[in-house]
């Protein structure tokens, strides 16, 4: 019985916690402002820059205010999540004339690519609309990595039934290239050129 009473006393004391300790949350109001250090006459003092200056020192609160019991931590302002730039960008309608900025070109190794001078979200939309008007069928897509998974007809002489259309960010804009079905390398130049030419026709 004594053990149970002792345990109950410990629980009550733990719940009350700091209530037994004196409240010193307002003691900072009584802090004194000290005069700057005086340099001896034979000493040399170069400049004066306080490391921990108190802003608006003359406005500081001194002593306990009327009916004030303890210091209350001010609440931070409420933050409003407006969404990321990508979310805002994807919600804006794509300008209809921007797709004309697509250029059919070649990379440094001579492989065909399409360069688009626009934002990724809009380039993704333009390419998706263009593919819908071709015989290149979209079997899947992954916007996070910028890949359309395509079923490729035999007339493109790809040698495989599927390929990946990859949209990548570059310093010159959005680059569109055709990768093999594993996504490990660019396809051969001839079928890659034929596929991109068909897409390019629908972009312009």
Beta strands, then each sheet from edge to edge (+ up, - down):
strand 1: 102-106
strand 2: 112-116
strand 3: 137-142
strand 4: 147-151
strand 5: 162-170
strand 6: 173-179
sheet 1: 1+ 2- 6+ 5- 4+ 3-
end
